[in-house]
Each structure stands twice: as C-alpha cells, then as structure tokens.
C-alpha cells in the first residue's frame, strides 16, 4: 500500500482534474494560499511543492500561511488525555456540564484520569458552556489569529464577541426603527461634521481590513471591525444622529441616509468574518433602502473599497469636549438625569457643537463666554483653548452638610494613615511596597481634603 | 422585513446555510475575465471530527474565500477528505476488537468492506460540522483521496515516476511496528527517555590475546553483529584495527573496524555494529561494505538466522536468555542503569524496531532542488517568513522517501511481480500482464 501522504502530495493538481487538461487546472493553478499548521509542513506541504512542480511546472500555491497551534486558556495543548479538549460545535450550541464531563471522560486511554478530569472540568465550567453561536466563535478565532506560534483560546473572548454581535444587532434595530416609514435622502446633501467623520472613519476601517487580509492579519481585520462598530458607530455616531434626526427636515433625512449607508457597507465589510448575522441584518437594511424584500445575498454583494480618510479626525475635538463635560459631571457627583448648563470660555465657533454636547452630556444649555466667572466654586476642565464649567445651582445647606460629613470622613482617614506611618514597628517591618502604598493613600486623602475644605470655605 | 427583537444565532444559521448552499453560491467561479482565487482545503481524515485546529483554519480560509468572492474574483475553495490509511484502519480495528473480531480472522476483503462501511457511516460527520461553521467551499467538487479520479492520478504519477527512474525498490531500514507489522512514518514514532541498561560484553579476540569489551543497550541484536568498531584515533585500540573478534553465542568471526561515528567516551569506546537493526550502524555498514544480517521476524521474534535454541523467541525473551548465557560464559562484564531514548509507535505503544525490508522509494534530491529554487526566486512564500528557513533546512538535507506501507486500507501500488521477482509497473493489470508476456503475476 501507499503511504497516505502519497495521495495527499498530489492534492493540488489531482483535485483540479489532472491528468486531464481541465479548465479548473489551467485557471486555478497555482492556487493563492495554503492555510495549514506547522506540524505537517514537511510531510505534506513540501511534498506537494515538489510533486506539483514536477508534474505541472507550477508551484501548488503562491503563499503558505502557517497558523498557530490552538491551546487552552492556560496555554496547554489540547488533548484527550489532558481532558481539556473543547469541541467547536459545543461552543456554537452550548453544552451542559454533565454532558461535557461525560464527553471528556469517555474513551480515555487511561480511565484512571477520569476523576481528575471531571473535577477540573466542573471547576472551570460550573455551569457548562453557554451557546455563543457561529459568528461569535468565528470572530473569536479571527481575533486570536496573529502571526504567533500559539493561539490561546479564551472562553471570555468568545463571550465578548457574542456581546459584540448583540451590539451590532441592536444598533441595526435602532437604525431601522429610526428610518422605516420616514423620509430618507436619496442624494448626498450638505453633511455635518459628524457625517463627514463617520464616513471617513469607516474608510479607515476598510483600509485596515484590506491590509489585514493582504497580510493574513486576521486579528487586525477583527479589531478594525470591532472598534469601528462598537467605539465609533454605536458609541458616538448613533448618539450624534439622534440629535440630527431631532432637528427634522433635510438634516434628518440625510442622517437617515448616512446611518443606513454606513451600516450597509459595514455589514458587507464584516461579512467574511461573521457571515450569518450580517446576512440577516443586510437583508433588512436592503429592504428599507430599495423597497424590495427579495434582495439577492450578501455573499454576492461587492466588498467595499476604501476611500478618502481625510475627515477621519473631524470628531476629535468634539470627543474631547464631550468627555470633558462627562468628567465634570462625574467629579461633581451629578445624577445622570440632572440637566445642567455648560459655560465655555473661548471663541464662538465651538457653538457648532452645542446641540450635540447638549444631548450627549445632558446639558440644559450651552453658553460661550469671553471669561468664565471667577467667583464660582465649580471645577474647570481645559480642552485646547477652551475652558469648560458646569453651572450648578446648589442647595446651600444640603451642600454644607454634605461637605462637612466628607471633611470629617477624610480627616479620619488622614489620622488613621498618619497613625500607621508614625508607628516605627509598621514602617520597619512591613514590606516596602505596603509602606509606599500607605504613604500614597495619605497624600491622596490630604489632597482631597484640601480641595473639599476650599469648597466648604467658599460657601 | 421585521427583525427579531434579540439576536438568535441558531435560527439565523439554520435559515441561511441551506439557502446559500442550494442556491449554488459556494460553487466554483467560472466568470470570463475574472481573477482566480483558489484555496485547497487540507483534507481532514474522512472519519474524523472537527477539532479546534480545524475550526480556526476553516474560519480563516472561509473569510479569505468570502472576501475574494465579494471582490469579484472567481473563487474555488476545493474541499475533500483523506482516507488517512493508518488512522482509519486503527479505528476500525479497535471497533472489531471490541466485538471480539480480529482483522486477521476476517481476511483482507471482508476487513476492507468493514472500513468502507465505517466510511459511509461516519464519513460525512466532519463536512456536516464544517457547514455548522458557515464555511463556503465548492461542495459540488468534493473529493476523496480514494475516489476513482484521484486513484487514477496516483497510478499515473507512480507509473511516470517509475519510468523516469525516480521510483525504485530497495532494501532499507524502516521504522517497523511489530504489532501493526508495518513500516510507519517518523511522524508516527514518539521517542521518549526511558530507564534501561548499558551492558558491557566481552568479545574474545581471535588472536587469543584477551578480549574487547563492547558497550550496548541491545544485547539481543548481537546475533546480527557484522563488526565491532572503535574510534580511529583511540590509542587504546589502534593496534587491534583489522584484527577479528569471536562473536559470542553466534560463534562467528567479525572484523574490528575504525569509524569516526564511534564516540570514545561512550561506554568502553568499542561498539557492536549491527547494520540490520540500527540506523547509525546501517550507515557504518554501508561505508565498510558489511553485509547486513537480519535476525528478526516481522513480529520481532528471532528468525532462522539465529541459533536454533533462540529461534521463535520474542526479542525481550531472547535478550534475557542471551544475557544469561553470557553470564554463564563469564562474558558479561557489567550491567549499569542507563537512560536512553526509546521509540514507540504512537498508536500501539510497541517499541519500534529498525527493520530491513523491501520497500519502495522516491528519489528526492532532484525534486527537492526545484523545491528550493521556488523559495529562492520568490514564487513560493511563507507567512510568517521564518518558516522559509525551516523549509530550506528540510529540503537541503532530504533523504529518499520510503512511501510503501504494509497496511490494508489505502491505495495499492501499481506493481506486479512474476515468480522470479521481476517487477512490472503498469496502469492496469492487463497492461502489466502484457509486459510480462504470459508469466503469472501477483500484485505488490
């Protein structure tokens, strides 16, 4: 009999029809890339190269992409005898703990290992394995596919990418709810800074995706999609779009157009990694865009080209301002529902952002002034040439009592720290890191106490 | 179209996959003027199941295929499965074992029927699992390494290489699994360090002037010794080079030779040379034109070239008997505990025996030369790039490929023999018969 590797060494030309002179052989050889593991580079890959060259005068493939070896979350090789094997289908469908234990402990070469394997499995997966679905699993694989020697498979990543799929789903639902039955601009009209930004930022994602595929950096492709969808489209653009839709008229109609267009092309760009969810959402989006319900398939839609990225930073300043407002709210302990006025010191062009800031930072109003009031005791955030302050009318008595309590608490902490650090036994015997930590705590408490005391003094 | 309130992957997957497949969206692209983009699926074992390694690789191949399909390329992701000779045979053997049936009792034809049954039964598991992963290969072109077309290609390649003189038959040491009774590949051999002994045995000098003390970890193969060897520069033994020793038990005279392969520091600095049972000794034997003596049967028992009282004994029983006999003759000098690498078959755990057999070989030197040229001129690239170095090293030191296997499940070698041992390589038995001009033939 022939070694199994004999027939597989001919795989590139035999499957394409050799020894017949077929169209497939002429058209598809040399093939583009072989994706394989390093364990069979010699037994299989090298022999394919040599025999394909000998019989066809062609290389079998132009590139060989060598993938890493999949290991468990602790970095161990997966093997039946270690009892740490994961079945990809179980990750898609989920599996109950009892079934997983049974699967890992049947058919062992050494049945004595069963008990230890069952124990370890129960500890690691007390509730079995949840169902992640195919798309989340594929996204996880892609995100782990660096050029390293190992692929450390971590179930938490899977969980994270299932959340990502949910996020994408909910974003699409939000968009569809906001556009269905509404006026959608058909041609491009004057875009806002937010519109220009999201479109350009998407081109940046597309450039990263094309580069990622060209260099087999699937982790880069996954990251580009993830960051664009989650951090930019969902976290920023959907919020900005709400503001624009609320303005009504042509602005709203154009916003709906951009919401849809960016979503539609993002679905195309993400399809190769997460084919199912993108197809389902794309059908719904196309139905709204075209009014037809029998769109063909996303599989055959064209992959978006990367275009102009000049405006990819058009939102940078706005993001800084919005984040500054959020920081102010948080440092002042404002409840999320409370709307407060914002005062900005600086030139008036900043007012273009006013309606957006008002919505995203829950502001009552935005006023640009030449100089911030000097008598106010509120904190100030600086963004470039702008200085921002929230104007909060406070209940004087309640605030005084709150600050007094805070001062008492902080003084107590300072005393405790000083007591500890004054104790030579502690300072000499405790590890240096612990002593240093205590010193840092003391400094923190003192600084906060100083600020709060100043605030109290002003009242 | 109303979207469900929350994302339910299961329903969507089951809705879309059959639609895509039945609409022909995975099929090979044939558009006029479009660029080709082809990926070959590394064929998984036909009776295997999808593991995490497959799932990662299939996801990446599918992403690439879908990406290029959407770019308007003609795409072909060529799927298929491998008959996986030894792996599949072992699975079926184990199943039969569990039913108390031995493949030897069953006979070749009946056993192969069982393997085909098993292939029919479990052969689509992995392709079904690939569908669950959403992969988009050209299923209509799915192949199997033992289907008619691929078998034809294999025969054609064999016949052409044989006619070009690149395939030959020869005696060679191979890794022999005495339980499977087949040659196995390096891949199927796992060497691990185990506890053993280093024995020192006195080989009396034919001159009568004392003896040479030989260090060995395998005293039983002494029956096949063809020489003892020392380091050419070893002043302890230089004066003995060219003389002979009397091989104990076998009672043969064998020469004392000098070879740089011998390490002065190992044991006594004198080693036995057993070309039929040790890979290094084989090389030494070739250099010194020693005629190898094989002393084992296919299942690692002493054959009829051994002394009568040893014939038919298992190798380890024979070892003990030989040590006892040496002890009795006062020729066993010492036995020291010694750690050594023991090769075992990854499926049977049996200790692998270097074994002299008639095998088929492929001359690799010329083929490898072209294999190196294509990485040198950039026609073939590795990603990550560092694998190029590994590839170069392998092809630079390549040895001829022993590609014959003593298995039942697999593709047969298209060679026939007549009663005189003449070889007829042909595409069909009729063609071989024609070459043999009426002589009666049996297939390899």
Interface residues (C-beta under 8 A of the other chain):
Chain A: X1 X2 X3 X4 X5 X6 X7 X8 X10 X11 X12 X13 X14 X15 X16 X17 X18 X19 X23 X24 X27 X28 X29 X30 X31 X32 X33 X34 X35 X36 X37 X38 X40 X41 X42 X43 X44 X45 X46 X47 X49 X50 X51 X53 X54 X55 X59 X60 X61 X62 X63 X64 X65 X66 X67 X69 X70 X78 X85 X86 X87 X88 X89 X92 X93 X131 X132 X133 X134 X135 X136 X137 X138 X141 X142 X144 X145 X147 X151 X153 X165 X166 X169 X170 X172 X173 X176 X213 X215 X216 X218 X221 X268 X271 X272 X273 X275 X276 X277 X279 X280 X281 X283 X284 X287 X293 X297 X299 X300 X301 X302 X303
Chain B: X1 X3 X5 X6 X7 X9 X10 X12 X13 X15 X16 X17 X19 X20 X23 X25 X28 X30 X36 X37 X38 X39 X40 X42 X43 X49 X50 X51 X52 X53 X54 X55 X56 X57 X59 X60 X61 X62 X63 X64 X65 X66 X67 X68 X69 X70 X71 X72 X74 X76 X78 X80 X82 X83 X84 X85 X86 X87 X129 X132 X133 X134 X136 X141 X143 X145 X146 X149 X150 X152 X153 X154 X156 X157 X158 X160 X161 X185 X187 X364 X367 X368 X370 X371 X374 X379 X380 X381 X382 X383 X384 X387 X390 X391 X394 X395 X401 X402 X403 X404 X405 X406 X407 X408 X409 X410 X411 X412 X413
